[in-house]
Amino acid sequence: MATVLVLVPTADGAPDKVALQTLTLGAQLAAGGDVHALVLSDDAVAAGLGAWGATSVHVAKHPALDTPAPDAAARVLGDLADSLGAAFVVGPGTEEGNTILARTAARVGLPFAANCVAVTPGSPVTVTRSRWGGSLLEEAAIHADRAVLTLAAHVIEAVQTGGSAPVEAFTPRLDDADLAVRVVGRVPAPAGGVSLSDARVVVSGGRGAGSAEGFAPIVELASLLGAAVGCSRAVTIAGWRPHTEQVGQTGTKIAPELYVAAGISGATQHLAGAKGAKRILAINKDPEAPIMTAADYAVIGDMAEVVPAISAEIRRRRGA
Ligand SMILES: Cc1cc2nc3c(=O)[nH]c(=O)nc-3n(C[C@H](O)[C@H](O)[C@H](O)COP(=O)(O)OP(=O)(O)OC[C@H]3O[C@@H](n4cnc5c(N)ncnc54)[C@H](O)[C@@H]3O)c2cc1C
């Protein structure tokens, strides 16, 4: 039997789906012990978590927690874990869950195992972790009195237990230092256009585009094909395109019928986001670029010439 504390992030008045899967993992790890759930601010969600395996629910109420503030959330989670004597502190392997749990561990010098696909209790606790965008599975042991880990998304099904759990609200202690990282504003994604994650065709550019202006032919081809525009991380880091267009491990995972990758080398972290594509057309000056091993079709040439030539041919065939 073990005491388990599960972080349950919420959005729009509903618990994160992966967090419900994490509650199921929590119940397995507790093996009859207590499964505590921590919710930040959202009372409405708290009441329903008993039905997903929580035996007690704690709601941290503080104005600083109404918008994402990962250091503050990490402190609340860590302090609660101390007061409960939790042997496991677990959360969903989402961007938010990993951000908070990594900080929870780092604050007290504990190891952190992100994106676990299997967890075996013991001394030490052993885990299998999904790494490099799912292209590598790592076996690891957590040598610590408290295992801090996240569960990779959708590797186990959330099981409804139909139970109920008492809900206790509390006001956590937070200092200014805990609020150093917080959301201070939001920029809405541009309206209209085709959503990258759902697009049937995605046309992406990489560093080979050369500049923000060098993306004009990519945007034009995407528009002709009714496609979404994508890009590599080299491009977002250079500030040529917004992060919302980044394809890859730290960007959007896409699954189009056709992925056109122009001036993109095909780094593992990029392909981790593009491996759901049914067909890949690579346009690259370098016939040895790694993307060629993933490509179904390739055009070896300068994208500044090849991409406009494709657009011109499409227009010609449409008689425009
Ligand atoms: C933890 C981590 C996470 C990461 N996450 C991501 C991610 O989510 N997405 C991502 O994309 N990357 C990610 N990266 C970065 C990744 O490793 C690569 O650095 C990045 O993908 C390279 O971008 P690129 O292919 O545009 O640039 P480069 O690797 O510089 O490749 C440019 C390519 O363009 C070709 N080229 C140059 N000029 C032309 C031209 N005129 N015409 C045609 N071809 C031309 C070159 O031959 C080359 O193949 C991540 C890295 C790390 C460490």
The ligand as an ORCA input file, in Angstrom:
! r2SCAN-3c Opt
* xyz 0 1
  C      14.506     18.908    -27.369
  C      14.412     19.321    -28.817
  C      13.157     19.456    -29.362
  C      13.037     19.837    -30.703
  N      11.785     19.951    -31.250
  C      11.683     20.231    -32.562
  C      10.397     20.300    -33.200
  O       9.347     20.152    -32.570
  N      10.352     20.556    -34.510
  C      11.472     20.761    -35.263
  O      11.357     21.021    -36.476
  N      12.691     20.713    -34.689
  C      12.818     20.474    -33.367
  N      14.057     20.460    -32.793
  C      15.203     20.944    -33.596
  C      15.741     19.902    -34.556
  O      16.721     19.120    -33.914
  C      16.413     20.601    -35.777
  O      17.415     21.478    -35.306
  C      15.441     21.401    -36.653
  O      14.338     20.584    -37.000
  C      16.172     21.843    -37.921
  O      15.336     22.626    -38.689
  P      15.540     22.667    -40.264
  O      15.417     21.295    -40.831
  O      14.644     23.727    -40.786
  O      17.027     23.245    -40.408
  P      18.354     22.517    -40.835
  O      18.610     21.297    -40.059
  O      19.396     23.588    -40.843
  O      18.088     22.045    -42.333
  C      17.888     22.905    -43.397
  C      17.712     22.039    -44.642
  O      17.412     22.878    -45.725
  C      18.147     22.448    -46.869
  N      18.274     23.644    -47.690
  C      19.010     24.754    -47.445
  N      18.803     25.671    -48.420
  C      17.904     25.116    -49.274
  C      17.273     25.581    -50.459
  N      17.492     26.825    -50.948
  N      16.414     24.752    -51.094
  C      16.159     23.504    -50.623
  N      16.732     23.018    -49.485
  C      17.580     23.826    -48.838
  C      19.430     21.898    -46.314
  O      20.012     20.971    -47.228
  C      18.961     21.236    -45.022
  O      18.606     19.885    -45.259
  C      14.199     20.097    -31.489
  C      15.453     19.937    -30.899
  C      15.563     19.560    -29.580
  C      16.920     19.398    -28.985
*
